[in-house]
Amino acid sequence: MKIIQVIGIILGVTLVIWVLRGFGILSFIPGGILWLLLLSAASTGIFGIVQDKLRRL
């Protein structure tokens, strides 16, 4: 599984949770969880870039 696929999955889950939370279906999920999901997508992207740079050395 490539890093870009992992980022897409994390962002997709975040978007679904955000929309369902907005409709009140998942209103019990705190906003911190959404931030953690977004930060994990960003950190996965940074990790993928660093890993790609190290592979090319």
NORRA-V283130 format. One record per residue. N is the residue number from 1. PSI is psi in whole degrees, -180 to 180 (* if undefined). Layout:
# NORRA-V283130
n:N psi:PSI
n:N psi:PSI
This chain:
# NORRA-V283130
n:1 psi:128
n:2 psi:159
n:3 psi:-38
n:4 psi:-32
n:5 psi:-39
n:6 psi:-43
n:7 psi:-43
n:8 psi:-40
n:9 psi:-46
n:10 psi:-45
n:11 psi:-36
n:12 psi:-45
n:13 psi:-41
n:14 psi:-44
n:15 psi:-43
n:16 psi:-45
n:17 psi:-40
n:18 psi:-44
n:19 psi:-46
n:20 psi:-33
n:21 psi:-37
n:22 psi:-36
n:23 psi:-8
n:24 psi:3
n:25 psi:-42
n:26 psi:46
n:27 psi:-14
n:28 psi:-12
n:29 psi:124
n:30 psi:157
n:31 psi:-25
n:32 psi:-31
n:33 psi:-41
n:34 psi:-42
n:35 psi:-40
n:36 psi:-40
n:37 psi:-42
n:38 psi:-41
n:39 psi:-35
n:40 psi:-35
n:41 psi:-42
n:42 psi:-43
n:43 psi:-34
n:44 psi:-39
n:45 psi:-43
n:46 psi:-42
n:47 psi:-40
n:48 psi:-40
n:49 psi:-45
n:50 psi:-42
n:51 psi:-40
n:52 psi:-42
n:53 psi:-41
n:54 psi:-31
n:55 psi:-31
n:56 psi:-10
n:57 psi:*
